[in-house]
Amino acid sequence: MDGHRTYFNSVDWAALERDHPVGDDFTKFATTLSRDELRARQDKLFMRCVARAWATPFYQRLWGAAGFENGDIKSLDDLPSLPVFDKQDIMDSIAAAPPIGDFAGFEGYGAGEKPPVIFHTTSGTTGTPQVLLFGPKSREAQNLLLGRLYRFQGLRPDDVIHSVYGHGMINGGHYVREAAIHWTSAIFMSAGTGVETRSARQVELMRDFRATVIVGFADYIKKLATVAAEAGIEPGKDINIRMISGHLGREDKEALSKSWGGARCFDWYGVGDTGAIAGEGPDQDGLYVMEDAQFLEVCDIDTHKSVDPGAEGDMVVTCLYKDDIYPIIRFNTHDVTREMTAPSSIGVNFRRIEGFLGRSDNMVKIRGINIFPQAVGPMLEDASVFKGEFICKARRDENGRDEFIVVAEVAEQSPAVEEELQNILKRKIGIAPVVELAPPGSLSPLTQIDVRQKPIRLIDERF
């Protein structure tokens, strides 16, 4: 060896699994570890992250502006008093110190000590793509957490996984692939989005290679079921999918399951910066926060203070494993959830959340009502005529009155269908939106469902 550090010799694999068990070891760990024991583990990992953060100009500036000095943060008890940060702070860091900003923490390493760096970006769903950086240890911990969730949900060694996560510069498809091939024994097919592999070809691949599991975003997974049926390929007969794991949020699991012949559908949540934060288990009763690796706060959207258990708020996350590159301490995802307060039916001692309920920075307030556009589609599933695709618009008329418009793809267009959808939304939202009907397949230029992992669901025309 010439002393050159590589990804694989930079990771202490045994220590990684001791800190974050996987497979049967995880199930035993999560059902036997007491809350006090968990807190002690979290505190130890947290202080490692604090030490790394203090060596980072980004945190020196962020915490210094809030009146903190090195040594002031002594335990997790101090966490709620620290300032939150979000994507805009990262983008400001990049603008001030291009091209990658000053949040990575490279400055804290001596000559030859910096580990290899994995570089990706976000998808840019809410604006300009953001730089994402990982050291080998934090990247592999991120991979482990997702592999752990897949196995906890029931992934088997003989499964064939069909992935519709995108690749390119985006983190998602790459890290999902790494999670599956590093931490499971299943065969992995990285089909990607409809741009990378045409939808018609994807369903043929699933049939020919006998896919049993689909992973990805619910919107496109539903679209593939329609594409298969149109091609004469019957889900449940020609393609025997038994498990779907992805970002479901408020999606109607029953409808998604039915479209794929009765597959069990599991939700999990995470963002590009943090990796998997929480996911459903075999009980399918809320998403278990991976508390040995992620410290999750549910905070008031305006004050950033913790809300009462059961109340909605922004998810603010601290990654307890990111003590090498880009420490993440109190990152506001602006994704909304609520904590579930009932005990786990399977004895898991981790907290649970309801899942992704919408984005606080994509929420629209119409006549005093807060509306999350992502939630509109699942509401419309009550109507059999609804074909699954939709887009919302916010518009202000000449009198300054805000209107909320929902454009929905339907099997047939008539005043009766329009009224049916409007009544459903009025009952569930609290106001009667304007409903516009569109034929199947016509909204893809607006939603960009064929080219984006996360389709566009809101066009705000008020500004």
N, C-alpha and C positions, 0 to 999 in steps of 0.2 A: 504493500500500500504506500502511496505517495502522500498520504495525509489529506487527500481530496475528499471532501464530504459529499455524500450522495443522499438521495431521498431515503434509501433503505437502511443505510448505516447510521442515519440520524435519529431513528426511532427506537426507543426501548420498548420492544413489543410486549415483553412480559409485564413491565410496569403499566403499560397502557391497559392491558386486560385486567390487572389487579385493581386499577382505579375505576374501570368501567367494564364490568363483566358482560358477557354476551351469551346467548343461547340458554341452555338449562341453568348455567351459573347465574345468569341475570334473573331468571324467575325465582330461584332460591334467594338471591340477594335482595330482590325487591319485596319479597314476602316475609323475610325474617329480620331485616335491618330495622332497628327502631328509629323513631324520629330524632332522638338525641344523638344516636350514632351517625345518622345521616348528616345532621347539622355539623358535627365535628369534622366529618370528611369534607363537607362543603367549605368550611372555614379554612381548612388547611390549603385546599386548592385555590380558594379566593385570594389568600395572601400571596401566593405565587404570582397570580395575575396582577395584583397591585404592585408588586416589585417590578414586574416587567413594564407596567404602565408608567411608573414614575421615570423610567428610562426613555420615555417616548415624548417628544416635544408636544404632540397633540394633547396628551393628558396633563403635562406640566402647565400648558396654557389653560385648558378647560378647568382643571381643579384649582389652579392658582387663582384664576379669576373669581372662583367661588370662595376664596379665602383659606384653602387647604395647603399645607406644607407637607413635605415628605416626612413620614412618621406619624401623621395625624390619624391615618386610617389603620385601625388596629384589629378589626374583625368585621364579619358580615353585619354586625349590629350597626356599623357606621354606613352601610350601603344606602339606606333611604335618604341620608343627608347629602349624598353626592349628586351633582347635576346630571341630568340625562343628556344624551346627544342623539342625533338622528342623521339621516342621509344628507341633509343639507349641510351639516357640519363637516361631513366627510368631503362633500363636493367643494366646500369653501377651503378645506385643507389642500385639496388637489389644485385649486386655482391659485393658492398662495405659494405652493411648493410643487409645481408641475415636474414630471407628469404623474407621479403617484402619491403626492401628498407627504405629510409628516406623521401619519398615524401608524405606520408599519412598525416603528421601533428599531429600525436598522442601526440607529445611532447608539443603541445600548450594547452593541456587540463590539468586541475588540477585533483586531486584524485577524482574519482567517476563522473567526468564531461564528459568523452569521450562517445559519442553516440555509439549505436550498430553499427557493421560494416558488410557490405555485401561484400563477397569475391568471385571473379570470375577470370578467365583468358581470354586472347584473344585466337583465334583459332590457332595462330602460322602460319598464311598464309605466312608471310614474315620472318619466323625464329622461335626462341624459344618463346613459349607462354609467354605473359607478364601478370603480376599481375594487376588486376583491383580492386579498392576499392571504396566503396560508403558508405556514411552515409545515414540515413533514409531520411533526407530532400532532398539531392541531388539525391538519387535513385528515390524517388517519383516524383521529378521534371522531371527527365528523362522519367519516365513512362508517366507522364502527357503529355509531348510534343509529344510522339508518338501517344497516344490516341487522342490527339487534331488533329494530322494530319490525322489519319484514318477517324475521323468524318468530318473534313474539306473536305476530298476527297469524302464523300458521304456514309460512313458506317452508317447503320441503326440499330435500336435496335433489329429488327427481323432477322438480318443476322446471318449466321452460318459461322464462320471463320475456315478455315483449314490452319494450320501453318506448314511449312516445315523447320523452323529454328531448328538448333541443340541445344542440352542440354548438359549434362555432366558438365564439368568445364567452358564451354564457356558461356559468358554473354548473347548472342543473344536470344536464345529460352526462357530463363527465363524472361528476361525483356520485351520481346514482349508479353508474356503471362500476365505478371503483368499489362502492359499497357492496354491490352484489357479487362481484368476482373476488373481492378480498375477504368478505365476511359471511358469505353463504356458499353453498355448493351447487346452486342452481345454474342452468345454462342461461346466458343472457344474450338477447337480441336487441341491439341498439338501433332501432329503426329511425328514431327521431321524429321530427315534425313532418307535416304533409309536404313541405318543401324539400326536405332531405330525402324522403321516400314517399312517393305518391300514395295517397290513401288507399286506392284500389290495389296497389302492390302490397301494401301493408297487410291487408286482410288475407291476401293470397299467401304471404309468408307465414302468417299465424296459422293458417290451415295446413300448409305443407310441412311446417316444422313443429306442429302440434303444440302450440303455445297453451299454457295452462294458467298463466298469470299475466295481467296487464298492469303496468305502473305508469303514472302520468297525471295530467290534469283532466278532471271529469269532463269538461266541455268537449275536448277532442276525442276522448274515449267513447262518449255517446255518439259523436259523429261517425266514428269507425263502425259502430254497430249498424247504423243506417246505410253506410257504404257497402258493408258486407251483404245486407239484405238485398240491396239494389243489384248486387252482382250475383245473386242466387246462392250466396254462401250463408248458411243458416247458423247463427250463434246458438250454442247449446247442442248442436248436432254435428256440423262440419268443423266448428271450432269450439272445443270444450274448455272454456275458461271457468275455473273454479274460484279464482280470487282476483280482486281488483284492489290495488293499494295506491292511493294518490291524494291529491288535494281536493277534497270534496266540499268542505265548508258546509253551506246550507243546501247543497244539492240533495235531491230526492234519491236516497240510496235504493229504495224499492224500485223506482223506475229505471235506474242505472243497472241494477241487478237483473231486472226482467229483460232489458235490452240485450244482455249477454247470457241469457239462458239460465238465470238463477245464481250467478256468481256471488260470493260473499264480498261485500264492499267495505274497505277499511280506510279511515281517514287518518292523515298525519299532517302536522304543521311544522314549517320552518321557513327561514328566509335565507338568501344567498350568503349573507355575512355569517350566520350562526349555524347553518345546517339544521338538522332535525331537532326540534325543541320538545315536541309532544306527539303522541300517536295513540290510536286505539289499540287495545289488547283483544284477546279472544272473547271477552265479555261484551265488546262493542258498546260500552257504556261510558262515553266520554273519552277524552284523550289524556293519557298519563304523561305528565311532565317528566322528562328524563332528568330528575333532580340531582343525580350524582354528577351531572355534567352541565346542566343549565339551571340557573337560578332565575325564576320567572316572577315578576311582579305584575299585577294588574292594577293600572294606575288611572286616576282621573285624567281625562283628555286635556283639561286646562291647567290643573295644578301640579300634575305629575306625582301626587300623593297616592298611596295605596287606597283602593276602594274597599268597602266592606265585602266579605265573601258572598258571592252570588250576584254582585253588581257588575255591570258592564264597564270596561275600561280598556285603555291601550295596553298591549303587551310590551313590557320593558324587560329586556333580557340581559343577563350577565353570563358569559360563557366561561365556566369554571375550568375549562381545559385549555383555553387559549393563552398560554404563558410563553409563547415563542415569538410569533409574528402577529401583528394587529390584535392587541388585546381588546376585548369587548366588555365594557363595564357600564351598565345602564344604557343600553342601546334601545331607543324607542322605535319599535317597528311600525307604529301607527296602525297596526292590525288590532282589531277589537275582539275581545272574548269576555267570558265570565267564568269564574271558578265554580266547580261543582262541589257541593258541601256534603252530600251523602257518602257514606263509606263505600269502599270498593267491595263488590260482591265476590271477588276472587282473592281478597286478602292482600292486594298490592298496597304498600305503604307510601306510595308517591301521590302527590296532589293530582287532581284531574281538572281539565278545563273543558268547556263545551265545544271548543274548536273555533275556527275562523268565522266571525260574524260580519265582517266588512272592514273597510279601511276608514279611519277617522279623517284622513286627508283626502278621501274620495267620497265622503259622505256629503249629501246635499240636503239643505234645509229648505223645505217648501212649505210656506204658510205655517211655520212653527213645528213641522214634522221632520224628524231626522230620517232620511232614507238612504240605505246602502244599496247601490245599484246591483251588486253581485247577488243580492238576496232575491231579486225580482224573478229570475228564471225558476228557481224552485217553487215559488208561489204559484206560477203559471202551470206547473205540472198537474194541478188539479183539473185542468181542462184537457180532455182527450184530443182536442183539435190542435193543441199547441205542439209544434214540431221541435222544440228544444232550443232554438236560437232566438236571441233578442238583443236589443240595444236600447239604452235609455238616453233621453235628451232633457236638458233643463233649458228653458227658454223664458225670456222676460218680454211681456207685450208692451205696447206703447203707453199703457197706463201704469207701468212699473209692477205689474202683477206677475209673479213667477208661476210658470206651468211646468208640470212633470209629464213627459211624453214617453210612452213605452211602445216601441215598434217590435212586434212579435211575428215570427214565421208561423204560419198556420196551414192546415190542410185544406181549408176552404175559407173564403172571405165572404162575410155577410154582416149586416147590421146586428144580427142576433149573436154572432160570434164576438163581435166588438163589444157588445153589451155584457156578454158572459165574462170576458177577460177583465173588463172594467170593474164589474161587481166583485170579482175575486180580489183584485188589487185594492179596491176601496175597503173591503172587509179586513184585509191583512195589514194595509199601510195606514189607513185612517183618513185618507183623502182619495178622491176619484181622479186618477190621472187621465190624460188623453191617451187613447189606445189607437195605434195605427197598425193595420194588418199588412203582412208581406208574404209572398209565396216562398216555399222552402228553397233554401240555397241563395236567396237574394241578398242577404245581409252580410255575407262574408267579406265584401270589399270594405265595409265599415268596421266589423268586429275583428277582421284579419285573423280569423280562427285557423286558417290554413298555414299561417306563417309565424304566428306568435304562440308561445307557451301559454300565456295568459291573455285571452282575447279582450278587446276593448269593450267595456260595458257602459261607459258614460261619455256623452259628448255634451259639454257645458257650453251653451251658446249665449250665455248671459253677459260675457265679458269680451 
